Each structure stands twice: as C-alpha cells, then as structure tokens.
C-alpha cells in the first residue's frame, strides 16, 4: 500500500509535464487560418488571393494580427485588409486553438467573415456591396448601418 501514493504522484507529475498548451503560437495560428477550408472548397488564403486578383487592387490584404486574452483558451487571428477608399481595417476574425487543431470564425453569422466562409464568389459579392456603400454620403452610410440589424432581408 505504501508504494501506491508515490507511483500515483509520479504519474500526476509526468502527466502535467507532458501537457501541451491549447493556445497556439503566432505562426501556427496564422498557418491554421490560412489553410482552413471554407464551404466553397477553397482555403482562406486562396480566397483572399483570388479577391486581390479579381478586384484589380480595390481589395488589398494587409496581413495577419494574432491577439491573446489571458482568460481565453484560444487565440484570435485578425485578417487586415484595405477596401477601396476606406482606411485599413482588421474586420475578418477567426478563433484558433490547438490540441486538437480547431479554427472557427469569430462571428459566424455576420460580417465579411461569414461571406468568406461561403467561398470566393460570396466573398466577392460582399466586397462589391461594401464598395457600393462607400459611394454613398457619410450620413446615409451611418443611417443604413444603424438600420441594418432590423432589415429582414439578407442581400448578401
């Protein structure tokens, strides 16, 4: 009976020493997001490259930014871009975890990330809609942004 507690303690120590973090490093988080397959059967990196090529410079990829929160068991990867005349923004976001590797959109049901998840054609339609909104006067853009949550139709 005396040999059981030290063996049990040794097992606990070795298990804790072998445990790996759930939060990925910056490079692995970016690689996981770039390699994520969307519902359009293209990776995120392929969809963004396609959008850059087709829009002729209206959409430009700015890079990736990885954010960590101490209490969260995941990293948030933001994809920065510039669209038309608007200032650069980091509006595309994914949550990333490892052990097991898992990537999901930060906001699955709203924004450009949703359209990116539906494939290259849906992403281009959403980009075209955002560019059309840029041509409207600033006051009208603010009114439309305030009324968007109450719009029963999904124009994307």
C-alpha distance (Angstrom), angle and dihedral (degrees) to the residues before:
residue distance angle dihedral
X1 . . .
X2 3.81 . .
X3 3.82 92.8 .
X4 3.81 92.3 58.2
X5 3.83 100.0 70.8
X6 3.84 95.7 50.3
X7 3.81 90.8 46.2
X8 3.79 90.2 48.8
X9 3.83 91.3 48.0
X10 3.81 90.5 49.1
X11 3.80 90.5 51.8
X12 3.80 91.4 51.1
X13 3.80 92.8 48.9
X14 3.80 93.9 48.6
X15 3.82 91.7 47.3
X16 3.81 92.0 51.8
X17 3.79 91.5 47.0
X18 3.81 92.0 52.0
X19 3.81 94.6 46.2
X20 3.79 113.5 113.8
X21 3.75 129.0 -148.8
X22 3.79 119.4 -98.3
X23 3.82 91.8 -148.3
X24 3.84 112.0 84.0
X25 3.78 127.6 -136.4
X26 3.80 117.5 -103.8
X27 3.79 95.8 -102.3
X28 3.80 94.5 46.4
X29 3.82 91.5 47.1
X30 3.80 91.8 52.6
X31 3.82 91.2 46.0
X32 3.81 91.1 51.3
X33 3.81 91.8 51.2
X34 3.81 93.8 45.5
X35 3.81 90.5 50.7
X36 3.82 96.9 45.7
X37 3.80 112.4 123.5
X38 3.78 113.1 -133.1
X39 3.80 127.2 -151.2
X40 3.80 87.3 -96.0
X41 3.86 88.6 65.2
X42 3.81 92.2 -114.2
X43 3.77 127.3 109.1
X44 3.79 121.7 -112.4
X45 3.82 90.0 -110.6
X46 3.83 91.9 51.6
X47 3.80 91.7 48.8
X48 3.81 93.0 49.8
X49 3.82 92.1 46.7
X50 3.81 90.0 49.2
X51 3.82 91.1 50.8
X52 3.82 91.1 50.4
X53 3.79 91.8 49.2
X54 3.82 97.5 45.0
X55 3.81 98.4 43.4
X56 3.79 92.4 54.6
X57 3.79 95.3 -130.9
X58 3.81 99.7 -39.2
X59 3.82 88.0 109.6
X60 3.81 115.6 45.0
X61 3.78 125.8 178.2
X62 3.79 112.1 -129.7
X63 3.79 100.9 -173.3
X64 3.78 141.6 -97.5
X65 3.80 129.2 -64.1
X66 3.82 122.0 -164.5
X67 3.82 118.5 -153.8
X68 3.79 125.8 -168.8
X69 3.78 128.0 -162.9
X70 3.80 117.2 -162.4
X71 3.80 95.1 -134.5
X72 3.83 96.7 43.3
X73 3.81 122.0 90.4
X74 3.80 91.2 -146.6
X75 3.78 141.7 53.9
X76 3.79 123.1 -120.2
X77 3.81 115.2 -135.6
X78 3.79 114.9 -160.6
X79 3.79 120.8 -163.4
X80 3.81 111.4 -146.4
X81 3.80 121.4 -151.9
X82 3.78 143.8 156.3
X83 3.78 120.9 -129.4
X84 3.77 121.3 -167.2
X85 3.80 114.2 -56.7
X86 3.80 96.4 -18.9
X87 3.81 118.4 107.6
X88 3.83 117.1 -102.3
X89 3.79 114.9 -76.9
X90 3.81 138.8 -179.2
X91 3.79 96.4 -137.5
X92 3.81 100.2 143.9
X93 3.80 112.9 79.9
X94 3.81 136.8 177.8
X95 3.80 133.5 -178.0
X96 3.80 114.1 -133.5
X97 3.80 131.7 -168.6
X98 3.80 134.0 165.8
X99 3.82 132.6 -148.9
X100 3.03 87.4 75.8
X101 3.79 103.4 19.2
X102 3.80 109.4 -119.1
X103 3.81 131.6 171.3
X104 3.80 124.6 180.0
X105 3.80 135.6 161.6
X106 3.79 113.4 -94.2
X107 3.81 90.5 -135.6
X108 3.77 108.5 25.2
X109 3.81 98.1 -179.1
X110 3.79 105.3 40.7
X111 3.79 142.0 45.5
X112 3.77 134.8 16.0
X113 3.81 93.1 -48.3
X114 3.80 88.7 68.0
X115 3.79 90.5 53.3
X116 3.80 91.7 45.1
X117 3.81 87.9 55.3
X118 3.81 90.9 54.8
X119 3.79 92.6 59.4
X120 3.80 141.7 -98.1
X121 3.83 97.9 -56.5
X122 3.82 94.0 50.4
X123 3.81 89.8 46.6
X124 3.82 91.2 52.3
X125 3.82 91.0 49.5
X126 3.81 90.1 52.0
X127 3.81 91.4 47.9
X128 3.83 90.0 50.6
X129 3.81 89.8 51.0
X130 3.80 91.5 51.0
X131 3.81 91.6 48.7
X132 3.82 89.8 51.2
X133 3.80 88.9 52.5
X134 3.81 89.4 53.9
X135 3.80 90.4 62.2
X136 3.79 92.2 59.3
X137 3.82 121.2 90.7
X138 3.81 114.7 -88.8
X139 3.81 94.0 -113.6
X140 3.81 92.1 52.9
X141 3.82 90.2 48.4
X142 3.81 90.3 54.7
X143 3.81 92.3 48.5
X144 3.79 92.4 48.7
X145 3.83 92.0 47.3
X146 3.81 89.7 52.3
X147 3.82 92.8 48.8
X148 3.83 96.7 42.2
X149 3.83 95.8 90.4
X150 3.82 89.3 57.8
X151 3.82 95.5 49.6
X152 3.84 108.0 112.2
X153 3.82 92.4 -159.5
X154 3.77 125.6 77.2
X155 3.80 106.1 -144.8
X156 3.78 95.3 -177.2
